[in-house]
Amino acid sequence: MLLLVAGLQLALYGLASHAAALAAEEAGAAARSALGTSGAAAALARGDVRAIASGLLVDPVVTVTETHGRAEVTVRGGVPELLPGLHLSVRAVSAGPPQEFRPA
């Protein structure tokens, strides 16, 4: 029984990690776009977390920073506990330079 619950806990961790990565990547692309803003990217990530991971991420936190010509989106949160005392968390980051138009 313990092995079954441990397997389910691992599956929840994988799903939560994947959901956080999807939200971070999509919001990161929005933040780096030519017309993107950090506020819009944060709202997009929060919306994705609500839509994709509403039961998979516990207390999700989204941060968007823009420094030195780079945009970075971080999504993190906890994983629901099936095994008492096992506190797992996930973190996904999407970072890169903004998109620029360069005429030929």
Secondary structure as GFF3:
##gff-version 3
##sequence-region A 1 104
A	DSSP	alpha_helix	2	32	.	.	.	ID=ss1
A	DSSP	alpha_helix	38	52	.	.	.	ID=ss2
A	DSSP	beta_strand	58	67	.	.	.	ID=ss3
A	DSSP	beta_strand	70	78	.	.	.	ID=ss4
A	DSSP	beta_strand	89	96	.	.	.	ID=ss5
###
